[in-house]
Amino acid sequence: MFRHLERHRTDRIGWLRAGVLGANDGIVSTASLILGVAAAHADSKGILVAGLAGLVAGAMSMAAGEYVSVSSQADTERADLARERQELATSPEMEHRELTGIYVARGLDRELASQVATELMAHDALGAHARDELGITAALAAKPVQAALASAATFAVGAALPLLLAVLVPVSTVLWAVAAVSLLALVLLGGLSARAGGASLLKAVARVTFWGALAMALTAGVGALFGVAA
């Protein structure tokens, strides 16, 4: 039996999206939090506690958010598949005509489209309708647990970088050290995500760096404002 061994980047969509989002959020939110607290003239213990709390809360929030949102997608997919299964059981001829119409719209003549629909439905009727009518495939199907774990783990990894810097460098240099290294990490993250997803390197780097720098600048500004006011 022939096995198609070619790998495509769409196979990575589920974990890549969650992973990039988690790591980016971990770096940006934790670095921003540390910068805001440091700009308010907190001591090293206050900065560490704020960063650690941000890591734990952020990882759990990312996991819960991804699980809930992707579970909603999975629920919708299951409902659509259940409806399709019922229609195949009660109206197979109508479902055959529907699938034939889809293939005709894609460029096949009606006779060939009907033959293709017949062959595919004989092999796996539900799979054919899921793929060609509903757009549900194994590569793109919702995987809530995978998305939640990927988001939480990558958030924690991303957040660990600015947190580690906050521990290692003197309080007087925390602002510049965390900002500089976090921006560099965002550049590397953008490059890695572009390479894994086959996207433009420049665009990927520019968008993660711009939004990360903006978030850190605004949060540091808030910290400085309240620090001065205090």
Secondary structure as a PSIPRED ss2 file (coil, helix, strand):
# PSIPRED VFORMAT (PSIPRED V4.0)

   1 M C   1.000  0.000  0.000
   2 F C   1.000  0.000  0.000
   3 R C   1.000  0.000  0.000
   4 H C   1.000  0.000  0.000
   5 L C   1.000  0.000  0.000
   6 E C   1.000  0.000  0.000
   7 R C   1.000  0.000  0.000
   8 H C   1.000  0.000  0.000
   9 R H   0.000  1.000  0.000
  10 T H   0.000  1.000  0.000
  11 D H   0.000  1.000  0.000
  12 R H   0.000  1.000  0.000
  13 I H   0.000  1.000  0.000
  14 G H   0.000  1.000  0.000
  15 W H   0.000  1.000  0.000
  16 L H   0.000  1.000  0.000
  17 R H   0.000  1.000  0.000
  18 A H   0.000  1.000  0.000
  19 G H   0.000  1.000  0.000
  20 V H   0.000  1.000  0.000
  21 L H   0.000  1.000  0.000
  22 G H   0.000  1.000  0.000
  23 A H   0.000  1.000  0.000
  24 N H   0.000  1.000  0.000
  25 D H   0.000  1.000  0.000
  26 G H   0.000  1.000  0.000
  27 I H   0.000  1.000  0.000
  28 V H   0.000  1.000  0.000
  29 S H   0.000  1.000  0.000
  30 T H   0.000  1.000  0.000
  31 A H   0.000  1.000  0.000
  32 S H   0.000  1.000  0.000
  33 L H   0.000  1.000  0.000
  34 I H   0.000  1.000  0.000
  35 L H   0.000  1.000  0.000
  36 G H   0.000  1.000  0.000
  37 V H   0.000  1.000  0.000
  38 A H   0.000  1.000  0.000
  39 A H   0.000  1.000  0.000
  40 A C   1.000  0.000  0.000
  41 H C   1.000  0.000  0.000
  42 A C   1.000  0.000  0.000
  43 D C   1.000  0.000  0.000
  44 S H   0.000  1.000  0.000
  45 K H   0.000  1.000  0.000
  46 G H   0.000  1.000  0.000
  47 I H   0.000  1.000  0.000
  48 L H   0.000  1.000  0.000
  49 V H   0.000  1.000  0.000
  50 A H   0.000  1.000  0.000
  51 G H   0.000  1.000  0.000
  52 L H   0.000  1.000  0.000
  53 A H   0.000  1.000  0.000
  54 G H   0.000  1.000  0.000
  55 L H   0.000  1.000  0.000
  56 V H   0.000  1.000  0.000
  57 A H   0.000  1.000  0.000
  58 G H   0.000  1.000  0.000
  59 A H   0.000  1.000  0.000
  60 M H   0.000  1.000  0.000
  61 S H   0.000  1.000  0.000
  62 M H   0.000  1.000  0.000
  63 A H   0.000  1.000  0.000
  64 A H   0.000  1.000  0.000
  65 G H   0.000  1.000  0.000
  66 E H   0.000  1.000  0.000
  67 Y H   0.000  1.000  0.000
  68 V H   0.000  1.000  0.000
  69 S H   0.000  1.000  0.000
  70 V H   0.000  1.000  0.000
  71 S H   0.000  1.000  0.000
  72 S H   0.000  1.000  0.000
  73 Q H   0.000  1.000  0.000
  74 A H   0.000  1.000  0.000
  75 D H   0.000  1.000  0.000
  76 T H   0.000  1.000  0.000
  77 E H   0.000  1.000  0.000
  78 R H   0.000  1.000  0.000
  79 A H   0.000  1.000  0.000
  80 D H   0.000  1.000  0.000
  81 L H   0.000  1.000  0.000
  82 A H   0.000  1.000  0.000
  83 R H   0.000  1.000  0.000
  84 E H   0.000  1.000  0.000
  85 R H   0.000  1.000  0.000
  86 Q H   0.000  1.000  0.000
  87 E H   0.000  1.000  0.000
  88 L H   0.000  1.000  0.000
  89 A H   0.000  1.000  0.000
  90 T H   0.000  1.000  0.000
  91 S C   1.000  0.000  0.000
  92 P H   0.000  1.000  0.000
  93 E H   0.000  1.000  0.000
  94 M H   0.000  1.000  0.000
  95 E H   0.000  1.000  0.000
  96 H H   0.000  1.000  0.000
  97 R H   0.000  1.000  0.000
  98 E H   0.000  1.000  0.000
  99 L H   0.000  1.000  0.000
 100 T H   0.000  1.000  0.000
 101 G H   0.000  1.000  0.000
 102 I H   0.000  1.000  0.000
 103 Y H   0.000  1.000  0.000
 104 V H   0.000  1.000  0.000
 105 A H   0.000  1.000  0.000
 106 R C   1.000  0.000  0.000
 107 G C   1.000  0.000  0.000
 108 L C   1.000  0.000  0.000
 109 D C   1.000  0.000  0.000
 110 R H   0.000  1.000  0.000
 111 E H   0.000  1.000  0.000
 112 L H   0.000  1.000  0.000
 113 A H   0.000  1.000  0.000
 114 S H   0.000  1.000  0.000
 115 Q H   0.000  1.000  0.000
 116 V H   0.000  1.000  0.000
 117 A H   0.000  1.000  0.000
 118 T H   0.000  1.000  0.000
 119 E H   0.000  1.000  0.000
 120 L H   0.000  1.000  0.000
 121 M H   0.000  1.000  0.000
 122 A H   0.000  1.000  0.000
 123 H H   0.000  1.000  0.000
 124 D H   0.000  1.000  0.000
 125 A H   0.000  1.000  0.000
 126 L H   0.000  1.000  0.000
 127 G H   0.000  1.000  0.000
 128 A H   0.000  1.000  0.000
 129 H H   0.000  1.000  0.000
 130 A H   0.000  1.000  0.000
 131 R H   0.000  1.000  0.000
 132 D H   0.000  1.000  0.000
 133 E H   0.000  1.000  0.000
 134 L H   0.000  1.000  0.000
 135 G C   1.000  0.000  0.000
 136 I C   1.000  0.000  0.000
 137 T C   1.000  0.000  0.000
 138 A C   1.000  0.000  0.000
 139 A C   1.000  0.000  0.000
 140 L C   1.000  0.000  0.000
 141 A C   1.000  0.000  0.000
 142 A C   1.000  0.000  0.000
 143 K C   1.000  0.000  0.000
 144 P H   0.000  1.000  0.000
 145 V H   0.000  1.000  0.000
 146 Q H   0.000  1.000  0.000
 147 A H   0.000  1.000  0.000
 148 A H   0.000  1.000  0.000
 149 L H   0.000  1.000  0.000
 150 A H   0.000  1.000  0.000
 151 S H   0.000  1.000  0.000
 152 A H   0.000  1.000  0.000
 153 A H   0.000  1.000  0.000
 154 T H   0.000  1.000  0.000
 155 F H   0.000  1.000  0.000
 156 A H   0.000  1.000  0.000
 157 V H   0.000  1.000  0.000
 158 G H   0.000  1.000  0.000
 159 A H   0.000  1.000  0.000
 160 A H   0.000  1.000  0.000
 161 L H   0.000  1.000  0.000
 162 P H   0.000  1.000  0.000
 163 L H   0.000  1.000  0.000
 164 L H   0.000  1.000  0.000
 165 L H   0.000  1.000  0.000
 166 A H   0.000  1.000  0.000
 167 V H   0.000  1.000  0.000
 168 L H   0.000  1.000  0.000
 169 V C   1.000  0.000  0.000
 170 P C   1.000  0.000  0.000
 171 V H   0.000  1.000  0.000
 172 S H   0.000  1.000  0.000
 173 T H   0.000  1.000  0.000
 174 V H   0.000  1.000  0.000
 175 L H   0.000  1.000  0.000
 176 W H   0.000  1.000  0.000
 177 A H   0.000  1.000  0.000
 178 V H   0.000  1.000  0.000
 179 A H   0.000  1.000  0.000
 180 A H   0.000  1.000  0.000
 181 V H   0.000  1.000  0.000
 182 S H   0.000  1.000  0.000
 183 L H   0.000  1.000  0.000
 184 L H   0.000  1.000  0.000
 185 A H   0.000  1.000  0.000
 186 L H   0.000  1.000  0.000
 187 V H   0.000  1.000  0.000
 188 L H   0.000  1.000  0.000
 189 L H   0.000  1.000  0.000
 190 G H   0.000  1.000  0.000
 191 G H   0.000  1.000  0.000
 192 L H   0.000  1.000  0.000
 193 S H   0.000  1.000  0.000
 194 A H   0.000  1.000  0.000
 195 R H   0.000  1.000  0.000
 196 A H   0.000  1.000  0.000
 197 G H   0.000  1.000  0.000
 198 G C   1.000  0.000  0.000
 199 A C   1.000  0.000  0.000
 200 S C   1.000  0.000  0.000
 201 L H   0.000  1.000  0.000
 202 L H   0.000  1.000  0.000
 203 K H   0.000  1.000  0.000
 204 A H   0.000  1.000  0.000
 205 V H   0.000  1.000  0.000
 206 A H   0.000  1.000  0.000
 207 R H   0.000  1.000  0.000
 208 V H   0.000  1.000  0.000
 209 T H   0.000  1.000  0.000
 210 F H   0.000  1.000  0.000
 211 W H   0.000  1.000  0.000
 212 G H   0.000  1.000  0.000
 213 A H   0.000  1.000  0.000
 214 L H   0.000  1.000  0.000
 215 A H   0.000  1.000  0.000
 216 M H   0.000  1.000  0.000
 217 A H   0.000  1.000  0.000
 218 L H   0.000  1.000  0.000
 219 T H   0.000  1.000  0.000
 220 A H   0.000  1.000  0.000
 221 G H   0.000  1.000  0.000
 222 V H   0.000  1.000  0.000
 223 G H   0.000  1.000  0.000
 224 A H   0.000  1.000  0.000
 225 L H   0.000  1.000  0.000
 226 F H   0.000  1.000  0.000
 227 G H   0.000  1.000  0.000
 228 V H   0.000  1.000  0.000
 229 A H   0.000  1.000  0.000
 230 A C   1.000  0.000  0.000
